[in-house]
């Protein structure tokens, strides 16, 4: 029986990488022009795959809009293969919802063109999360193809049942953390194993003798996959002749110009009964540990911080508020939100969000982040104004009061501070010249005091500060802009136990009382849950009062050299870390109010200003980073690290804000938390999963470090106690076994000077020189029974309360109310939005645990139907039972 060699033409298209976007863009136009010409001139050139991402079509049509009908023609006849995703995004540094929206918007786009390719296509993703099988099942895909994460062994080195991350074949069973299964297709010889096939016989023999041997080493079927393309590879124009030559030279094989649908159909029919099974996340656990590329999580960390901010605005604030506002207007900004998501996700390809491209790429990313942020803020403003105008603020209003509404858009009860600026008196430019108006308002504010009360007229904890008059303007929907000068009052309110997905109304009222809080001089923090002392060595000693457990020497800053690149961290040989122990130069009470207290701690570390000249030479010589001998120079500068510690009156967590200006090159800064705990595993937040990761590495691991990625939390616990760090936009961490305990290290900053990979591309911007940074992270503790509550709280920790000033008026909505009720500590809500076509309410949750659980979501006069991430119509009523790590999407219908 002949073996079939499936040759698939493609070009792996990084939209931006070692060239800026527009340089790659112009090359893309050339590529597709050539592909379309081949379709016209060579009837045997049967197909070309557009790398799994529909955005390529948009990019091409920006320059060649007149080619739309030509594209449609070849998509319709099956030659131009598109889909299934919008872009090829990194899976670990993008949120759970971003991974779903990439598929949803990809489906919207492929539906417009009338065709797609049903394959989970992840050719160069830097690792594969353990929930990919479940996500692919919900998309209806049977196969996922990937280039990283699994170690192939071939027939000469068979695997055993204990080998979870290795496979004898390029084909394998991949079981997800929820026990979903798909066929995993590993590009064991990379996605370029059939690139540039010779059409001259002697060269073809040499090529195919090696390539057939390579592919047959791993293939489990008689269908051999040859990927005819590589990164930004021009289409091979003489491929038809090259296939003819191959068929002449190798009569025992049939060489065909194929496509993924044809290949997958044949491959699936020919699979052996027994394949190796890999389970959970695939991050190259069975390799030497250097090229896992996890250190991209700390490259250009400012990108990750922006990504987290925009993700939060879109998913957790804009969409929930717009969903609530729909109940008032019957309108939902689908197109606007889709546009925001597209702009935002254009930053999510692996060489973009991972921070491993040339400087121009990442400068453009910041503009995209700002664009997506402003769109999200527009949606938030429109929704909050709509809701506030519909809320009855008149009924319980005190005399001469100014109302404002606070929204909790998270799915957990919130006790938190919310701050906003309220305008009191205002004078429009049309009423008085602004200079005179300013003077009048300045006199009014001199003898005014305010306090804040709730809808029952009871005082609430608040800090109120009178500000100077300030210019502002209104943009009416039916008139020209209206500028004015207004008196301003800065208000911070301590909101206690605010229900999930709810709103409540507060009032700023005049008072003769003056709230005076006397700052204590004791540089310590304490409430009912925690007691924090600053040790003489500059670290923190914390007592978990609830569980009567003490933690010592928390918050140690660690600095080391980095002679690696944007992809990989490499410490200079023999270098000892510089620690902040004993480097505290100042400590003081920064602020104390009736609801929280802040300390300011200042450390100064003398840091080498850069690596020595040898690094520059080694970079120019393209010396692989593991073989570099460079060290850091002896010249140092002080690195001033200011950290604000905040403890709220009823807060179970201690919040950190660390600020610095980076003036050094070639280094890494981490913050360490020795836990005093011992365990063989720890837990972290990743795509729809609380992943359990071992603290020890495999025998093949040679990298002295084992950095990992997270989104919202890292948890270390033993049988009785636990510690949780909730970082905000800080995705890289390591759990270190030392001194008979586990130390949790969170990377704050990594500064490097080159891209890395296949050549020398200088990236001075990646050094982050003279950039001001502010890092936010939170620390909490738990006992034996409340560990799940702790990580669930960490999931929602960074979602702020939203507040808006409004007027006194009647309205159809109560002054305080809940939109939805969400109960069940084992589930997390990731989406609250509207269905694209029907405007049905959509909610999406997942089980945080590996145990079946029950939960509840209730919406007034609506029933939930269980569907998939595609949010299709369903007749299955949801029973609110979640299997282990199950991802559940509900589509709601109005009751009769």
C-alpha positions in Angstrom: 0.0 0.0 0.0 1.4 3.4 -1.0 1.9 6.0 1.6 0.4 9.4 0.8 2.5 12.5 1.2 0.2 15.5 1.9 1.9 18.7 0.9 0.1 21.7 2.4 1.1 25.1 1.1 1.0 27.9 3.7 3.0 30.8 5.1 3.2 31.2 8.9 2.3 34.9 9.0 3.5 36.8 12.1 1.8 40.1 11.4 4.8 41.8 13.2 8.0 40.5 14.6 11.6 41.2 13.4 10.1 43.8 11.0 7.5 46.4 12.0 3.9 45.6 11.0 3.7 47.6 7.8 6.9 46.1 6.5 5.4 42.6 7.0 2.1 44.0 5.7 3.6 44.9 2.3 5.2 41.4 2.0 1.8 39.9 2.8 0.3 41.8 -0.1 3.0 40.4 -2.4 2.4 36.9 -1.1 -1.4 36.9 -1.7 -0.9 38.5 -5.1 1.4 35.6 -6.0 -1.0 33.0 -4.6 -4.0 34.4 -6.6 -1.8 34.5 -9.7 -0.9 30.8 -9.2 -4.6 29.9 -8.9 -5.2 31.7 -12.2 -2.2 30.2 -14.1 -1.6 26.7 -12.5 -4.8 24.5 -12.3 -2.7 21.9 -10.4 -1.9 24.3 -7.6 -4.9 23.3 -5.5 -4.8 25.1 -2.2 -3.1 27.6 0.1 -3.8 27.9 3.8 -3.9 31.4 5.3 -2.3 30.4 8.6 -5.5 30.0 10.6 -6.3 33.7 10.9 -8.9 35.7 9.1 -7.3 39.0 9.8 -4.9 38.3 6.9 -7.9 38.9 4.6 -8.6 42.2 6.2 -4.9 43.2 6.0 -4.7 42.3 2.3 -8.0 44.1 1.4 -6.7 47.3 3.1 -4.3 47.6 0.2 -6.2 45.6 -2.5 -9.9 46.4 -1.9 -10.6 45.6 -5.6 -9.6 42.0 -5.0 -12.5 41.1 -2.7 -14.4 39.2 -5.4 -11.3 37.3 -6.5 -10.7 36.2 -2.9 -14.3 35.2 -2.6 -14.0 33.2 -5.8 -11.1 31.1 -4.5 -12.6 30.7 -1.1 -15.8 29.5 -2.6 -14.1 26.9 -4.8 -12.0 25.6 -1.9 -8.6 26.7 -3.0 -8.0 29.5 -0.5 -8.3 28.0 2.9 -9.3 30.3 5.8 -10.1 30.2 9.5 -10.9 29.3 12.1 -9.6 32.1 14.3 -9.3 35.9 14.0 -5.6 35.9 14.8 -3.0 33.4 16.0 -2.8 34.6 19.6 -0.6 33.5 22.5 -2.7 31.3 24.7 -1.1 32.0 28.1 -0.7 35.8 28.2 -4.2 36.4 26.9 -7.3 36.0 29.1 -9.7 33.1 29.1 -12.3 35.3 27.4 -9.8 36.5 24.8 -9.3 32.9 23.8 -13.0 32.5 23.3 -13.5 35.8 21.6 -10.7 35.0 19.1 -12.8 31.9 18.1 -16.1 33.7 18.1 -14.9 36.7 16.0 -13.1 34.2 13.8 -16.4 32.4 13.2 -18.2 35.7 12.5 -15.5 36.5 9.9 -15.5 33.0 8.3 -19.3 33.1 8.1 -19.0 36.2 6.1 -16.8 34.4 3.6 -18.9 31.2 3.7 -16.0 28.8 4.6 -13.6 27.8 7.3 -11.2 25.1 8.4 -12.2 23.0 11.4 -8.8 22.7 13.1 -7.4 24.0 16.3 -4.4 25.6 14.7 -1.6 26.6 17.1 1.6 26.2 15.1 3.9 28.4 17.1 2.0 29.1 20.4 4.4 29.3 23.3 2.8 26.3 25.1 -0.7 25.0 25.1 -3.1 25.3 28.1 -4.9 22.3 29.5 -8.3 23.5 28.5 -7.6 23.5 24.8 -9.3 20.1 24.3 -12.5 21.3 26.0 -12.5 24.5 24.0 -11.9 22.6 20.7 -14.7 20.1 21.6 -17.1 23.0 22.1 -16.1 24.4 18.7 -16.7 21.0 17.2 -13.1 20.4 16.2 -11.6 16.9 16.5 -7.9 17.9 15.9 -5.6 20.5 17.3 -2.2 21.0 15.6 0.7 22.6 17.5 4.4 23.0 17.3 5.4 23.1 21.0 4.8 21.5 24.3 5.3 17.8 23.6 8.6 15.9 23.4 8.5 13.5 20.4 10.5 10.3 20.8 10.0 8.4 17.6 10.0 4.7 17.2 13.5 4.3 18.6 12.5 5.5 22.0 9.1 4.3 22.9 7.2 6.0 25.7 5.8 4.4 28.8 2.5 5.1 30.5 4.1 7.4 33.0 5.4 9.7 30.2 2.7 12.4 30.3 4.4 15.0 28.1 6.1 12.8 25.5 4.7 10.9 22.5 6.1 8.2 20.2 4.1 9.7 17.3 3.3 13.1 15.9 -0.3 12.0 16.4 -1.5 11.5 20.0 -4.5 11.6 22.2 -4.7 14.9 24.1 -6.8 14.8 27.3 -7.8 18.0 28.8 -8.2 18.7 32.5 -11.9 18.1 32.3 -11.3 14.8 30.5 -12.3 16.1 27.1 -10.2 14.4 24.4 -9.1 15.4 20.9 -6.4 14.2 18.6 -3.2 16.2 19.0 -1.1 16.7 15.9 2.5 17.7 16.7 4.6 19.4 14.1 7.4 17.1 15.2 9.6 18.2 12.3 8.2 21.8 12.6 5.7 23.5 10.4 8.4 24.0 7.7 9.3 20.3 7.1 8.2 20.5 3.5 9.5 24.0 2.7 11.2 24.8 -0.6 10.8 21.4 -2.2 13.4 21.0 -5.1 12.1 20.4 -8.6 15.4 19.3 -10.0 15.9 15.5 -9.6 19.2 15.2 -7.9 18.4 17.9 -5.4 14.9 16.4 -4.9 16.4 13.0 -4.1 18.7 14.4 -1.4 15.7 16.4 -0.1 13.2 13.6 0.0 15.5 10.9 1.3 16.0 13.0 4.4 12.5 14.5 4.7 10.7 11.2 4.3 12.9 9.6 6.9 12.3 12.4 9.3 8.5 12.4 8.9 8.2 8.6 9.0 10.1 8.6 12.3 7.1 10.1 14.0 4.0 9.4 11.8 1.6 6.8 13.1 -0.3 6.5 9.8 0.4 6.1 6.1 -0.5 9.7 5.6 2.6 11.9 5.9 2.2 15.7 6.5 4.6 18.0 4.8 4.2 21.7 5.5 5.3 23.7 2.4 6.0 27.0 4.0 7.6 28.8 7.0 7.6 32.2 8.6 6.7 34.8 6.0 7.6 32.3 3.3 6.8 33.3 -0.3 4.6 30.8 -2.1 6.6 28.1 -3.9 5.6 28.9 -7.5 7.1 25.7 -9.1 5.5 23.4 -6.5 3.5 21.5 -9.2 6.7 20.6 -11.0 8.3 19.6 -7.7 5.4 17.2 -6.9 5.6 15.7 -10.4 9.3 15.0 -9.8 8.7 13.5 -6.4 6.1 11.1 -7.8 8.5 10.0 -10.6 11.3 9.4 -8.1 9.3 7.6 -5.4 6.8 5.2 -6.9 6.0 3.7 -3.4 4.6 7.1 -2.3 1.8 9.3 -3.7 2.7 13.0 -3.4 -0.4 15.2 -3.5 -1.0 18.9 -3.1 -3.4 18.7 -0.1 -5.1 20.7 2.5 -5.9 20.2 6.2 -9.4 19.0 5.7 -8.3 16.3 3.3 -5.3 15.4 5.4 -7.2 15.2 8.7 -10.0 13.1 7.2 -7.4 10.5 5.9 -5.3 10.6 9.0 -8.2 10.1 11.4 -9.4 7.0 9.4 -5.9 5.5 9.5 -5.0 6.1 13.2 -3.8 3.1 15.1 -6.0 1.8 17.9 -3.4 2.7 20.6 -1.8 6.1 20.7 0.1 7.8 23.5 -2.0 10.1 25.7 -0.8 13.5 26.9 -2.7 15.2 29.6 -3.3 18.8 30.7 -1.2 21.8 29.8 1.7 21.2 27.4 4.6 23.5 28.1 7.6 21.4 27.1 7.9 19.9 30.6 10.1 17.1 29.3 12.8 19.2 27.7 16.0 20.8 29.0 13.8 23.8 30.1 15.6 26.6 28.2 13.3 27.0 25.2 9.9 26.9 26.9 9.8 30.7 26.2 8.0 31.4 29.5 10.3 34.3 30.1 8.4 36.2 27.5 5.9 36.7 30.3 8.3 39.3 31.8 9.7 40.8 28.6 8.5 44.4 28.3 6.3 44.0 31.3 4.5 47.3 30.6 2.7 45.5 27.7 1.4 42.9 30.1 0.2 45.6 32.4 -1.7 47.4 29.6 -3.1 44.1 28.4 -4.5 43.3 31.8 -6.0 46.8 32.1 -7.8 46.7 28.8 -8.9 43.1 29.4 -10.5 44.2 32.6 -12.2 47.2 31.1 -13.7 45.2 28.2 -14.7 41.9 29.9 -15.4 42.9 33.5 -16.7 46.5 33.2 -17.8 47.6 29.8 -19.7 44.5 28.7 -21.5 43.9 32.1 -22.6 47.6 32.2 -23.7 47.6 28.6 -25.6 44.4 29.3 -27.4 46.0 32.2 -28.1 49.2 30.2 -29.8 47.1 27.5 -32.6 46.5 30.0 -33.3 50.3 29.8 -32.7 51.0 26.1 -33.1 47.7 24.3 -29.8 48.5 22.5 -26.4 46.9 22.8 -23.2 48.2 21.2 -22.2 45.0 19.4 -20.3 46.6 16.5 -18.5 49.0 18.8 -17.5 46.2 21.2 -16.5 43.9 18.3 -14.3 46.7 17.0 -12.7 47.1 20.4 -12.0 43.4 20.7 -10.4 43.3 17.2 -8.1 46.3 18.0 -7.3 44.7 21.3 -6.6 41.2 19.9 -4.3 42.6 17.3 -1.9 42.9 20.1 -2.2 39.2 21.0 -0.1 37.3 18.5 2.7 35.4 20.2 5.5 37.7 19.0 3.4 40.8 20.0 2.0 40.3 23.5 5.0 38.2 24.4 7.2 41.3 23.9 9.7 39.6 21.6 9.7 41.8 18.6 11.6 44.9 17.4 10.9 48.1 19.2 8.7 49.6 16.5 6.2 46.7 16.9 5.7 47.4 20.6 5.4 51.1 20.1 2.5 50.5 17.8 1.0 48.0 20.3 0.8 50.8 22.9 -1.3 52.8 20.5 -3.6 49.9 19.9 -4.0 49.4 23.6 -4.9 53.1 24.0 -7.4 52.8 21.2 -9.1 49.8 22.7 -9.1 51.4 26.2 -10.7 54.5 24.9 -13.4 52.5 23.1 -14.1 50.5 26.3 -14.3 53.8 28.3 -16.8 55.2 25.8 -19.0 52.1 26.3 -18.6 52.4 30.0 -19.6 56.1 30.0 -22.6 55.5 27.8 -23.8 52.6 29.9 -23.3 54.2 33.3 -25.1 57.4 32.1 -28.0 55.3 30.8 -28.3 53.4 34.0 -27.8 56.4 36.3 -30.5 58.3 34.4 -32.9 55.4 34.9 -32.2 55.0 38.6 -34.5 56.7 41.1 -32.2 59.0 42.9 -34.9 61.4 44.1 -36.9 59.2 46.4 -34.4 59.0 49.3 -32.3 62.1 48.6 -31.3 64.4 51.4 -31.8 68.1 51.0 -29.1 69.9 48.8 -27.4 66.6 48.0 -25.4 65.5 45.0 -26.1 61.8 44.1 -23.6 59.4 42.7 -24.0 55.7 41.8 -21.5 53.0 42.5 -21.6 49.8 40.4 -20.0 46.4 41.3 -19.5 44.6 38.0 -17.7 41.7 39.5 -19.3 38.4 40.5 -18.2 38.6 44.1 -19.2 40.7 47.1 -16.9 43.7 47.3 -15.5 45.6 50.2 -13.3 48.3 48.6 -12.6 51.9 48.2 -14.0 53.8 45.3 -12.9 57.3 44.3 -14.3 59.9 42.0 -14.4 63.6 41.6 -17.8 65.3 42.0 -18.7 68.6 40.6 -20.8 70.9 42.8 -21.4 74.5 41.6 -20.7 75.2 37.9 -20.7 78.3 35.7 -20.9 77.9 31.9 -18.8 80.0 29.6 -22.1 81.3 28.1 -23.1 82.7 31.5 -19.8 84.4 32.5 -16.3 84.8 31.2 -14.3 81.8 32.6 -11.8 83.9 34.5 -14.5 85.7 36.4 -16.4 82.4 36.9 -13.3 80.8 38.4 -13.0 83.6 40.9 -16.6 83.4 42.0 -16.4 79.6 42.4 -13.1 79.9 44.3 -14.9 82.1 46.9 -17.8 79.7 47.2 -15.6 76.7 48.1 -13.8 78.4 50.9 -16.4 77.8 53.6 -17.9 74.5 52.5 -17.7 71.0 54.0 -19.2 67.8 52.9 -19.9 64.3 54.0 -21.3 61.2 52.3 -24.5 59.3 53.3 -26.2 56.3 51.9 -29.8 56.0 50.7 -31.0 55.6 54.3 -29.4 58.9 55.3 -26.7 57.2 57.3 -23.1 58.4 57.3 -20.7 56.2 55.4 -16.9 56.1 55.8 -15.5 58.6 53.3 -12.7 61.0 52.7 -13.8 64.3 51.2 -11.4 66.9 49.9 -12.3 70.3 48.4 -10.4 70.9 45.2 -9.8 74.1 43.1 -12.2 75.0 40.4 -11.6 73.3 37.1 -12.5 73.5 33.4 -14.7 70.9 32.0 -17.3 70.5 29.2 -20.4 68.7 28.2 -21.1 67.0 24.9 -24.9 66.9 24.5 -26.3 64.5 22.0 -28.4 67.2 20.3 -26.3 70.4 20.7 -22.9 71.9 20.5 -20.3 71.4 23.3 -20.8 73.4 26.4 -17.7 74.4 28.3 -17.8 75.5 32.0 -15.8 76.0 35.2 -16.9 73.9 38.2 -16.0 73.4 41.8 -14.7 69.9 42.4 -14.8 67.6 45.4 -12.6 64.6 45.6 -14.5 61.7 47.3 -13.3 58.3 48.4 -16.0 56.1 49.8 -15.4 52.8 51.7 -18.0 50.4 50.3 -18.6 47.5 52.5 -20.1 44.1 51.5 -21.5 45.3 48.2 -23.4 42.6 46.4 -22.1 41.1 43.1 -23.4 42.7 39.9 -25.3 45.4 41.7 -25.5 49.2 42.1 -26.1 51.5 45.0 -26.7 55.2 45.4 -24.8 57.6 47.7 -25.2 61.3 48.3 -22.7 64.1 48.9 -24.3 66.5 51.4 -23.2 69.7 53.1 -22.2 69.5 56.7 -20.8 71.6 59.5 -18.9 68.7 60.9 -15.2 68.2 60.0 -13.9 64.7 59.9 -10.5 64.7 61.4 -8.4 61.5 61.3 -5.2 61.7 63.3 -2.4 59.8 61.8 -0.6 57.4 64.1 3.1 57.4 64.1 3.4 53.7 64.4 4.7 52.3 61.2 2.6 49.1 61.2 -0.7 47.9 60.0 -3.5 45.9 61.7 -7.1 45.1 61.3 -9.3 42.1 62.4 -7.6 39.8 59.9 -4.0 40.8 59.6 -1.2 42.4 61.6 1.9 43.6 59.7 5.2 44.8 61.2 8.2 46.2 59.3 11.3 44.3 60.4 14.6 46.1 60.9 16.0 44.4 57.8 13.3 46.0 55.6 11.1 42.9 55.2 7.6 42.3 56.6 6.4 40.0 59.3 2.8 39.2 59.0 0.4 37.5 61.3 -2.7 35.8 59.9 -4.9 36.5 62.9 -7.7 34.3 61.7 -5.6 31.2 61.5 -3.0 32.2 64.1 -0.1 31.8 61.6 3.0 33.9 61.4 4.9 34.6 58.2 8.4 36.1 58.3 10.7 38.0 55.9 8.0 38.7 53.3 8.8 41.2 50.4 12.4 40.8 49.5 13.5 42.5 46.3 16.0 40.5 44.3 18.1 41.8 41.4 20.2 39.8 39.1 21.9 40.3 35.7 20.2 39.2 32.5 22.4 38.4 29.5 19.6 36.6 27.7 17.1 38.2 25.3 13.4 39.0 25.0 12.6 35.3 24.9 14.8 33.8 27.6 16.3 34.9 30.9 20.0 34.0 31.5 21.9 35.0 34.6 25.6 35.7 34.2 27.6 32.7 35.3 28.5 32.7 39.0 26.7 35.9 39.8 25.1 36.2 43.3 21.7 38.1 43.5 21.5 41.5 45.1 18.8 41.5 47.8 17.0 44.3 49.6 17.5 42.8 53.0 19.1 45.5 55.2 18.6 48.1 52.4 15.6 49.9 53.9 16.4 53.7 53.9 13.0 55.1 55.0 9.7 54.0 56.5 6.7 56.1 57.4 3.0 56.4 57.6 1.9 57.8 54.3 -1.8 58.2 55.0 -4.4 57.1 57.5 -8.1 57.5 57.0 -11.2 56.1 58.8 -11.1 53.2 56.4 -7.5 52.4 55.5 -3.9 53.0 56.4 -0.9 53.3 54.1 2.8 52.9 54.8 5.6 54.0 52.5 8.8 51.9 52.5 11.8 53.0 50.6 14.6 50.6 49.7 17.8 51.5 47.8 19.9 48.8 46.0 23.2 49.5 44.3 22.7 47.9 40.9 25.3 47.5 38.1 24.5 49.9 35.3 24.7 47.2 32.6 26.4 44.1 31.4 30.0 44.5 30.3 31.3 45.0 26.7 31.6 41.3 26.2 27.8 41.0 25.9 27.8 43.4 23.0 30.5 41.3 21.2 28.6 38.0 22.0 25.4 39.5 20.6 27.1 40.6 17.4 28.7 37.2 17.0 25.3 35.6 17.6 26.6 33.6 20.5 23.7 31.4 21.8 22.8 32.8 25.2 23.6 29.6 27.1 27.2 29.9 25.9 27.7 33.6 26.9 30.5 34.6 29.3 29.5 38.2 29.8 29.2 39.6 33.3 27.9 42.9 34.8 30.1 45.9 35.2 31.4 47.1 38.6 29.9 50.6 38.1 26.6 50.9 40.0 23.7 53.2 40.4 21.2 53.3 43.3 17.8 51.7 42.4 15.2 53.5 44.5 12.2 51.2 45.2 9.2 52.8 46.9 6.5 50.5 48.1 3.1 51.7 49.4 1.4 49.1 51.7 -2.3 49.5 52.1 -4.6 47.7 54.5 -8.3 48.4 54.5 -10.4 48.4 57.6 -12.1 45.2 56.6 -9.7 43.8 54.0 -8.4 40.3 54.1 -5.5 41.1 51.8 -2.5 43.4 52.0 -2.0 45.5 48.9 1.3 46.5 47.5 2.1 49.3 45.0 5.8 49.3 44.1 7.2 52.3 42.1 10.6 52.8 40.5 12.4 54.4 37.6 14.6 52.0 35.7 18.0 53.4 34.9 19.9 50.1 34.5 20.3 47.7 31.6 20.6 43.9 31.4 18.9 42.9 34.7 15.9 41.4 36.3 14.0 42.5 39.4 11.7 40.2 41.4 9.9 40.4 44.7 10.2 37.3 46.9 7.8 35.9 49.5 9.2 33.1 51.6 6.1 31.2 52.7 7.4 29.0 55.5 5.3 26.3 53.9 6.3 23.0 52.2 4.5 21.1 49.4 5.3 19.3 46.3 2.9 21.3 44.2 1.4 24.8 43.9 -1.6 26.3 42.1 -2.0 29.1 39.5 -4.6 30.8 37.4 -4.5 30.0 33.7 -7.0 29.7 30.8 -10.2 28.4 32.4 -8.2 26.4 34.9 -6.7 26.4 38.4 -3.7 24.5 37.3 -1.7 22.3 39.7 2.0 22.5 38.9 4.8 20.4 40.4 7.5 22.3 42.2 10.2 19.9 40.9 11.4 19.6 37.3 12.0 16.5 35.2 15.3 14.7 34.9 16.0 16.3 31.5 15.7 19.8 32.9 19.0 21.8 32.9 17.7 25.3 33.3 18.4 26.4 36.9 15.1 28.2 36.9 11.5 27.0 36.4 9.5 30.1 35.7 5.7 29.8 35.0 2.9 32.0 33.8 -0.3 33.1 35.6 -3.1 35.7 35.4 -4.8 36.4 38.7 -3.2 34.3 41.4 -0.5 31.9 42.6 -1.3 29.8 45.7 1.1 27.9 47.9 -0.4 25.8 50.6 0.2 22.9 52.9 -2.4 20.8 54.8 -3.3 23.6 57.2 -2.4 27.0 55.8 -1.9 28.9 52.5 -0.7 32.0 50.9 -2.0 33.7 47.8 -0.4 36.4 45.6 -2.8 38.2 43.3 -0.6 40.1 40.7 -2.0 42.8 38.4 -0.5 42.4 34.9 2.5 40.6 36.3 2.4 37.2 34.6 5.7 35.5 35.4 6.5 33.8 38.7 8.6 31.0 40.1 8.1 28.7 43.2 11.5 28.0 44.6 12.4 25.3 47.1 15.0 26.7 49.5 15.8 26.6 53.2 13.1 23.9 53.8 10.3 26.1 52.5 8.8 27.4 49.3 9.5 30.9 48.2 7.2 32.6 45.8 9.0 34.9 43.4 7.1 37.4 41.2 9.0 39.1 38.4 8.5 42.8 38.3 10.9 43.8 35.6 13.2 42.3 33.0 15.5 44.5 30.9 17.2 43.1 27.9 18.8 44.5 24.7 18.0 42.0 21.9 15.2 40.1 20.3 16.9 36.7 20.2 15.9 33.7 18.1 17.6 33.4 14.6 19.8 36.4 14.4 20.9 39.6 16.2 18.1 42.2 16.3 19.0 45.0 18.8 16.0 46.1 20.9 17.1 49.0 23.1 13.4 49.6 24.0 13.3 46.3 25.8 15.8 47.7 28.3 12.9 49.9 29.5 15.5 52.7 30.3 14.2 55.7 32.2 10.7 54.3 32.2 8.7 54.8 35.3 7.0 51.7 36.6 4.2 51.0 39.0 3.6 47.4 40.0 0.5 46.3 41.9 0.0 43.0 43.7 -1.9 41.7 46.7 -1.2 39.2 49.4 -3.7 37.2 51.3 -3.7 34.1 53.6 -6.1 31.3 54.4 -6.5 28.2 56.5 -7.5 24.7 55.8 -11.1 25.3 54.8 -11.1 28.6 53.0 -8.4 28.2 50.3 -11.0 28.1 47.5 -12.6 31.3 48.8 -9.1 32.9 48.7 -8.4 32.1 45.1 -11.9 33.1 44.0 -11.4 36.5 45.7 -8.1 36.8 43.9 -9.8 36.2 40.6 -11.9 39.3 41.1 -9.5 41.4 43.2 -8.4 43.7 40.4 -11.9 44.6 39.2 -12.6 48.0 40.6 -15.9 49.5 41.6 -17.2 52.0 39.1 -18.8 55.3 40.1 -20.6 58.1 38.3 -22.1 61.4 39.4 -25.7 61.9 38.4 -28.6 64.3 39.1 -31.7 64.1 41.4 -34.5 62.5 39.4 -37.1 59.8 39.4 -36.5 56.6 37.5 -37.7 53.1 36.8 -34.8 51.4 38.6 -34.4 51.2 42.4 -31.7 53.4 44.0 -30.0 50.1 45.0 -30.5 46.7 43.3 -28.8 43.6 41.9 -28.9 42.8 38.2 -28.0 39.1 38.7 -27.3 36.8 41.6 -24.3 34.6 41.3 -23.7 32.0 44.1 -21.2 29.2 44.4 -17.6 29.7 45.5 -16.3 27.0 43.1 -17.3 28.8 39.9 -15.9 32.0 38.4 -17.9 34.3 36.0 -15.9 35.3 32.9 -18.5 36.8 30.6 -21.7 38.9 31.0 -22.8 40.1 27.6 -25.4 40.0 24.9 -25.8 37.5 22.0 -24.7 39.0 18.7 -27.9 38.3 16.8 -30.7 37.9 19.3 -29.5 40.1 22.2 -30.2 37.2 24.6 -28.3 37.5 27.8 -25.1 35.5 27.8 -23.2 34.3 30.9 -20.1 32.2 31.0 -18.6 30.5 34.0 -16.2 27.7 34.7 -15.5 25.4 37.6 -12.4 26.4 39.5 -11.9 23.0 40.8 -11.4 19.3 39.8 -14.6 18.3 41.7 -18.2 18.5 40.5 -20.0 21.4 42.1 -23.4 23.1 42.1 -23.9 26.9 41.8 -26.7 29.3 40.9 -27.3 32.3 38.7 -30.7 34.0 38.7 -31.9 36.6 36.4 -35.4 38.1 36.9 -38.0 36.5 34.6 -35.4 34.6 32.6 -34.4 31.0 32.2 -30.9 29.7 31.4 -30.2 27.3 28.6 -26.8 25.5 28.4 -24.9 26.0 25.2 -21.2 26.1 24.1 -18.7 28.9 23.7 -20.3 29.4 20.2 -23.4 30.6 22.1 -25.8 28.8 19.8 -29.5 28.3 20.4 -30.1 25.5 22.9 -33.1 23.5 24.2 -31.2 22.2 27.2 -32.1 23.9 30.4 -29.2 24.5 32.7 -29.3 22.6 35.9 -26.4 24.7 37.3 -24.2 21.7 37.9 -20.6 22.0 36.8 -18.3 19.0 36.2 -14.6 19.3 37.1 -13.1 22.4 35.3 -16.2 22.5 33.0 -16.7 25.7 30.9 -20.4 26.5 30.8 -22.1 29.1 28.6 -25.7 30.0 29.4 -28.0 31.7 26.9 -31.0 33.2 28.7 -34.6 33.4 27.5 -37.3 35.6 28.8 -39.9 33.7 30.8 -43.5 33.6 29.7 
